[in-house]
Amino acid sequence: MKFFALTFALTWAAWAAAAAIPARGGPLAALRGAVFLLGVFAPALMALALAARAEGRAAAWVLVGRIGRWRVGAGWYVFALGYMIALKLAAAAVQRIVTGSWPRFGETPLVAMAGAILISTWVQAGEEVGWRGYALPRLAKRFGLGGASLLLGIIWAVWHLPLFFSPETESYGQSFPLYVLHVTALSVAMAWLYWRTGESLLLVMLMHASVNNTSNIVPAAVPGASNPWSLDGSLVGWSTVAVSWAGSAYFLLTMRGASLGTRTVTEDPAGDA
C-alpha cells in the first residue's frame, strides 16, 4: 500500500536525520526534536495527503473530524486509560504466582503519569490519524476487521524498529520480537475500541497515550540489553504479552464479521456481548 511505503520512508528518513544532528543544547536541540517529531507525525501527514488527493480536501477534514467524536460512554474512557495498567498489574500478579515475589514497581507519581497522558494524547494524532483513521478501514475491507488489526499491528511495530538501535531511546537493545508480539496484541485491542466507539480517534489517541505513559508502572525492560533480535525478555515482559493476547483473543472473537462504519456506540464496555 502506498500509504505504508511513504510513511516508512518519511519517518525513517526523519529519524535518521535527527540522529545525525549533534546532541547539543540550544537551536540544534530544538531542530533535532522538530525533525524527530516530523517522523512521528508522518502517518497522519501521509494519510491526510493521500485522502485529499484521492477524494478531495473534504475527505481529509472528515478524517480529522473523527478526533472530535468524544460523546461515548464514560466506561470507554476508563477502558482507554486503564487497559495498560490492568495488563501490567496482571503481569505482576503472574510473576508473584510463578516466583513467589513481586516485580519492581515504577516510581513515577500517578499525577505525573496523568499529566503526561493529558499532553501526549494530542501528539498521538500524529500516529492515530494514519494507523486507525486511514489504514485500518482500508485493510479491513480486504482482510476483515480482526485480520486488519493483526496485520496493522505488525506493520505498526516494524515502523518503530529504528528506535531499537538508537541509544537515546528506552527501546534500545530490547527484544524486538517480544515488542512485535505485544504491539500486535495492542493493535487488536485498539481496533476493537475504535469499532466499539463509532470510530472515535480521540479514544484510541487516549489509549495510545496511556499505553506510552503507564507501561513503566511495572517496568519490563531488561537492563543492559544490546541485541534487539534476541528473545531475551523479562518475566514481566513475557507475562504482559501473555495477558495481552488473552484479552485480544476475546476482542478478535467479538470482531468476527464486524465492519467499520456500521457499529452503534454502546454506553459502557461492560455492556459488550
Residue pairs with C-beta under 8 A, 6 or more apart in sequence:
1 135
1 138
2 50
3 46
3 47
3 50
3 130
3 134
3 135
3 138
4 135
4 155
6 46
6 50
7 42
7 43
7 46
7 130
7 159
8 159
10 38
10 39
10 42
10 45
10 46
11 39
11 40
11 42
11 43
11 159
12 39
12 162
13 39
14 35
14 36
14 38
14 39
14 42
15 36
15 39
15 162
15 163
15 166
16 162
17 35
18 32
18 33
18 35
18 36
18 39
19 166
19 168
21 28
21 31
21 32
21 35
22 28
23 29
23 32
23 168
37 126
40 123
40 126
40 127
41 126
41 127
42 126
42 130
43 126
43 127
43 128
43 129
43 130
43 131
43 134
43 135
43 159
44 125
44 126
44 127
44 128
44 129
44 130
44 133
45 126
45 130
46 130
47 63
47 129
47 130
47 133
47 134
47 135
48 60
48 63
48 64
48 129
49 60
50 134
51 59
51 60
51 62
51 63
51 134
52 59
52 60
63 129
63 133
63 134
64 129
66 133
66 199
66 200
66 201
66 202
67 125
67 129
67 201
67 202
67 205
68 202
69 197
69 198
69 199
69 200
69 201
69 202
69 203
70 200
70 202
71 265
72 197
72 198
72 200
72 203
72 265
73 265
73 266
73 267
73 268
73 269
74 268
75 267
75 268
75 269
75 270
75 271
76 193
76 196
76 197
76 200
76 203
76 268
76 269
77 203
77 206
78 269
79 193
79 207
79 269
80 193
80 203
80 204
80 206
80 207
80 210
81 117
81 206
81 207
81 210
82 210
83 189
83 207
83 210
83 211
83 247
84 207
84 210
84 211
84 214
84 215
84 217
85 210
85 214
85 217
87 240
87 243
87 244
87 247
88 214
88 215
88 217
88 218
88 236
88 240
89 217
89 218
90 239
90 243
91 103
91 218
91 220
91 236
91 239
91 240
91 242
91 243
92 102
92 103
92 105
92 218
92 236
92 239
94 235
94 239
94 242
94 243
95 101
95 102
95 103
95 235
95 236
95 239
96 102
96 103
98 235
99 235
103 218
103 219
103 234
103 235
103 236
104 218
104 219
105 217
105 218
106 216
106 217
106 218
106 219
108 216
108 217
113 213
113 214
113 217
116 209
116 213
117 206
117 209
117 210
117 213
117 214
120 209
120 212
120 213
121 202
121 205
121 206
121 208
121 209
122 205
123 209
124 204
124 205
124 206
124 208
124 209
124 212
125 201
125 205
127 208
128 201
128 204
128 205
128 208
129 201
131 152
131 156
132 190
132 191
132 194
132 201
132 204
133 199
133 201
135 152
135 155
136 145
136 148
136 149
136 152
136 191
136 194
136 260
137 199
137 260
137 261
139 147
139 148
139 151
139 152
140 147
140 148
140 259
140 260
142 148
143 151
144 255
144 256
144 257
144 258
144 259
145 191
145 195
145 255
145 258
145 259
145 260
146 188
146 191
146 251
146 252
146 255
146 256
146 258
148 191
149 187
149 188
149 190
149 191
149 192
149 251
149 252
149 255
150 184
150 187
150 188
150 252
152 187
152 191
153 180
153 183
153 184
153 185
153 186
153 187
153 188
154 180
154 184
156 183
156 187
157 176
157 179
157 180
157 183
157 184
158 180
160 171
160 179
160 183
161 176
161 228
163 169
163 171
163 172
164 171
164 172
164 173
164 174
164 176
164 179
164 228
165 172
165 228
166 172
170 221
171 179
172 225
173 222
173 224
173 225
173 226
173 227
173 228
174 221
174 222
174 225
174 228
174 233
175 222
175 225
175 228
175 229
175 230
175 231
175 232
175 233
175 237
176 228
176 229
177 229
177 230
177 231
178 231
178 233
178 237
178 238
178 241
181 241
181 245
182 237
182 240
182 241
182 244
185 241
185 244
185 245
185 247
185 248
186 211
186 244
188 248
188 251
188 252
189 207
189 244
189 247
189 248
189 251
190 204
190 207
190 208
191 251
191 255
192 251
192 254
192 255
193 203
193 204
193 207
194 200
194 201
194 203
194 204
194 260
195 255
195 258
195 260
195 263
196 263
196 265
196 266
196 269
196 272
197 203
197 265
198 263
198 264
198 265
199 260
199 261
199 263
200 265
218 236
219 236
220 233
220 234
220 236
220 237
220 240
221 234
221 237
222 232
222 233
222 234
222 237
225 232
233 241
254 272
266 272
